[in-house]
Amino acid sequence: MQRYFVKQENCSTSDVRIIGQDLHHIRNVMRMKKGTEAVIVDEIRNVHLAQLREFTDDAVFFDFVKVLSAEEEGYDVTIAQAMIKKDRFELMLEKATELGVQAIIPTAFSRSVVKIDPIDAPRKRERFQLIVKEAAEQSQRSTIPEVGPITLLKDLPLTAFDRVFVCYEAATAADGLPSLLASVQRTDRLLFLIGPEGGITPEELADLTSRGVIVCGLGSRILRSETASIYLLSVLNHLWEANR
């Protein structure tokens, strides 16, 4: 069943008005008819089963039928993902959303090859947010991950999180995820830093560890940057389920 995230201003207690790209998708891509059901999620995470009532020239209206569960399980994870090539970064956005990430901070490391012109940054962020919205709809989530502004590594808000980890290819076996998560509470806010293809420099690693960041290993293989994020979230999902 199709799912749409809508602005609070377009909702009443009994129905919702959908416009813009979602209207185009409903009318021209899905070719929905009167009576078609969909799931509607508003900005305060109310989830409704809804039924299409009518089209107008510039909108479609759905009546709310019943309230559905809005619960999402899993660790509260933010990923500070290094800026990498466009197609790989966008793949990471999509898959990380499907795997339950709460937020993504595009991050500039010393060895980041991709540089974003500040003038283009707002447009890029808008595109990133659209990608995670569509992925959240496809994966039946009740929240859309927030994609933050492009941030320098030194400016990451480390103190906003309960635990901060940097994924590092030279980490020891003792630094694996299962052992590191043993002391993590399920309500903790977690931040994981994923470096670029060229890796994290020794200077960056030393600075991070001096600020209390924990070195974390992702197994014996060297992973591409976007693969590391996908692998990390997959392992976290497995560990969450295994410890329920």
VENQUIRA-V511158 format. One record per residue. N is the residue number from 0. PSI is psi in radians with two decimals (* if undefined). NEAR is the number of other C-alpha atoms within 12 Angstrom. Layout:
((N,PSI,NEAR) (N,PSI,NEAR))
//
This chain:
((0,2.37,17) (1,2.56,30) (2,2.42,32) (3,2.36,42) (4,2.31,40) (5,2.74,35) (6,2.50,21) (7,-0.60,19) (8,-0.31,15) (9,0.06,23) (10,2.50,27) (11,-2.99,19) (12,-0.29,18) (13,-0.26,20) (14,3.11,29) (15,2.53,37) (16,2.17,34) (17,2.31,38) (18,-3.09,26) (19,-2.47,19) (20,-0.61,20) (21,-0.63,30) (22,-0.80,29) (23,-0.75,19) (24,-0.75,20) (25,-0.77,29) (26,-0.79,26) (27,-0.44,15) (28,-0.95,13) (29,-0.37,17) (30,0.84,17) (31,2.62,26) (32,2.94,20) (33,2.30,19) (34,-0.21,18) (35,2.41,25) (36,2.59,26) (37,2.90,34) (38,2.27,36) (39,2.27,46) (40,2.18,37) (41,-3.09,32) (42,-0.21,20) (43,0.39,18) (44,0.42,24) (45,2.27,29) (46,2.18,32) (47,2.44,34) (48,2.27,30) (49,2.77,34) (50,2.31,29) (51,2.20,32) (52,-0.87,25) (53,2.74,24) (54,2.53,24) (55,-3.07,15) (56,-0.63,13) (57,0.26,16) (58,2.88,23) (59,2.49,33) (60,2.30,36) (61,2.40,39) (62,2.41,29) (63,2.34,30) (64,-0.85,23) (65,2.82,20) (66,2.38,19) (67,2.88,20) (68,2.43,18) (69,0.15,21) (70,2.35,13) (71,2.29,22) (72,2.72,24) (73,2.91,28) (74,2.61,35) (75,1.66,31) (76,2.26,37) (77,2.42,41) (78,2.19,46) (79,1.66,47) (80,2.20,49) (81,2.52,46) (82,2.12,41) (83,-3.08,33) (84,2.57,22) (85,-0.90,20) (86,-0.61,15) (87,-0.68,25) (88,-0.72,37) (89,-0.58,32) (90,-0.76,24) (91,-0.76,40) (92,-0.82,48) (93,-0.88,34) (94,-0.64,32) (95,-0.66,42) (96,-0.80,41) (97,-0.55,32) (98,0.06,37) (99,0.20,40) (100,2.53,44) (101,-0.56,34) (102,2.72,32) (103,2.28,42) (104,1.85,38) (105,2.19,44) (106,2.38,35) (107,1.94,31) (108,2.95,35) (109,-0.67,24) (110,0.24,23) (111,2.16,26) (112,-0.67,19) (113,2.22,23) (114,2.26,24) (115,2.20,24) (116,2.25,11) (117,-0.53,13) (118,-0.61,11) (119,-0.21,14) (120,-0.79,19) (121,-0.69,17) (122,-0.71,16) (123,-0.78,25) (124,-0.65,27) (125,-0.73,18) (126,-0.75,22) (127,-0.74,34) (128,-0.60,28) (129,-0.69,25) (130,-0.80,29) (131,-0.56,39) (132,-0.84,35) (133,-0.64,30) (134,-0.64,33) (135,-0.67,33) (136,-0.79,30) (137,-0.66,24) (138,0.17,25) (139,0.69,31) (140,2.82,36) (141,0.03,35) (142,2.66,36) (143,2.19,40) (144,2.55,36) (145,2.20,29) (146,2.01,36) (147,3.06,29) (148,2.74,29) (149,2.21,34) (150,2.41,25) (151,2.56,25) (152,-0.76,32) (153,-0.30,20) (154,0.09,18) (155,2.44,31) (156,1.20,25) (157,-0.63,28) (158,-0.13,15) (159,-0.06,14) (160,2.68,22) (161,-0.62,24) (162,2.40,32) (163,2.25,34) (164,2.51,38) (165,2.13,44) (166,2.16,43) (167,2.28,42) (168,-0.39,31) (169,0.26,24) (170,2.67,22) (171,2.93,18) (172,-0.52,18) (173,-0.24,17) (174,0.36,24) (175,2.79,27) (176,-0.83,34) (177,-0.74,24) (178,-0.64,17) (179,-0.56,26) (180,-0.10,26) (181,-0.55,14) (182,0.09,13) (183,2.32,23) (184,2.61,17) (185,-0.30,22) (186,-0.04,16) (187,2.52,19) (188,2.15,25) (189,2.40,36) (190,2.23,37) (191,2.26,46) (192,2.21,46) (193,2.07,48) (194,3.10,40) (195,3.13,36) (196,-0.61,29) (197,-0.07,23) (198,3.03,31) (199,2.35,30) (200,2.71,21) (201,-0.63,17) (202,-0.73,16) (203,-0.76,25) (204,-0.77,31) (205,-0.72,17) (206,-0.75,18) (207,-0.81,28) (208,-0.54,20) (209,-0.34,12) (210,0.21,20) (211,0.13,18) (212,2.41,28) (213,2.27,31) (214,2.32,36) (215,2.33,34) (216,2.62,33) (217,0.69,38) (218,-3.07,23) (219,-0.24,16) (220,2.65,14) (221,2.07,21) (222,2.59,25) (223,2.78,28) (224,-0.83,35) (225,-0.57,35) (226,-0.64,30) (227,-0.75,39) (228,-0.76,42) (229,-0.78,32) (230,-0.82,27) (231,-0.87,42) (232,-0.59,36) (233,-0.77,26) (234,-0.75,25) (235,-0.72,33) (236,-0.74,27) (237,-0.79,20) (238,-0.67,23) (239,-0.83,24) (240,-0.69,14) (241,-0.44,11) (242,0.28,15) (243,*,11))
//
